[in-house]
Amino acid sequence: MDFSTHMSGPMAAHLLRAAGADVIRVEHPSYGDGNRGAAPFIAGVGNAHAGLSGGVRSVTASTRSEQWPTLIRAAAQWADAVIVAGRQTDLTRRGLDFATVKKSNPRVVYCHITGYGLAGPWAGKPAHGQNVDAVAGRVIPLREDGHLVTPTGMRTAGTVLAGVFGAMGTLAALVRRGADGPGEYVHSSLWHSAMWWSWRDANMLANEDRGWHEYRDMGSRYAIYETADGRAILLCPVEKKFWHAFCDVAGVPTRYRDRGDWSEGMEWGFDDEVEVIADRMRTRDLDQWSGLLTACDVPFSPILTLQEAMNSDHARAVDLMVASDVDGKPVTIMSPPWQHAGSPDVVAAEEVPGPPKLGEHSVDVLEEWGLSEFAPSAFTEQGGN
């Protein structure tokens, strides 16, 4: 059961459904879970709705309905896991707090996603996407035309990762519960998740008073170089055999070939090598280098745009983007980053079912829950307090 809205809870539900769960989402009777009408749009619906709600069943209900407590009890009794999101005070007011849900089903796994956690001075703050990343050290403003702006391409980590960790915690709790064990309370927060994304720097700052190293400072043999056609390649031949292979194929002067100390496994290079390597890399275009470096098994990557990566032969081979539909209109969405199969020989991503229409499954679900004496309207009429 998913009682959440917007990004984090629906992300957890999306991943659980991809893992095999039957997911029912309770949505607001007028505007749904908040993702349906949130721009930008794909085939007339919000991108987040198209990407995260495929295969989910939709039931509409109002928290102001007199039958809202009846629906909560039935949903909790049906579910192995319940996903909620929000501040504790709001959940208690809506009858979705842990104690109330557990009373209806002591074996339920209760996944609670918050903005800032359960304690501390920020616990009661409202959370909204980038707000959380801003106080997690992830938003570095730029100044443009006299105003501070968010850098182009910045995407929130906390909203997505809180859903990922919520799903992981839910699956772990279900395994621990087994066939006859008690339920559990699972919690993840947007802020903690956003902070976790910076764990490398946070651990260094906590212990050494400095951040993690910058990729740009890794050395001449782990750096980006320009090709003859103005494209870019990230070279990574830091192991001895790879460095030797690169020197041979690139025509690097022999005095650099055996230069270094590989006693720890890797040699990151020297400042005076940068221009030497740069001169060699400017002698061929990206396609030529890609062919040569692939043939001699040197670690490298062309610097691709997101569009180029999505349209690559590799993306097609691993079914990165898969077919779905929105109200009968064909769309393409990203597949979950894992597959289930009996062996690696038959791994393939499946077509993702389209997202449901608002309230599409209300009648069937009410019957499934033993509430067929109620019409769906009994749960959407706002006659309660």
Salt bridges, closest charged atoms under 4 A:
ASP2 OD2 - ARG25 NE 2.75
ASP22 OD2 - ARG57 NH2 2.76
GLU27 OE1 - ARG36 NE 2.85
ASP33 OD2 - ARG25 NH1 3.17
ASP80 OD1 - ARG177 NH2 2.81
ASP90 OD2 - ARG87 NE 3.30
ASP90 OD1 - ARG93 NH2 3.46
ASP133 OD2 - ARG138 NH1 2.78
GLU184 OE2 - ARG176 NE 2.83
ASP248 OD1 - ARG257 NE 3.12
ASP258 OD1 - HIS244 NE2 2.91
ASP258 OD1 - ARG257 NH1 3.96
ASP272 OD1 - ARG259 NH1 2.95
GLU273 OE2 - ARG221 NH2 2.61
GLU273 OE2 - ARG259 NH1 3.74
GLU275 OE1 - ARG282 NH2 3.88
ASP279 OD1 - ARG282 NH2 2.61
GLU308 OE1 - ARG231 NH2 3.01
ASP313 OD1 - ARG316 NH2 2.43
GLU360 OE2 - HIS361 NE2 3.89
GLU368 OE1 - ARG57 NH1 2.93
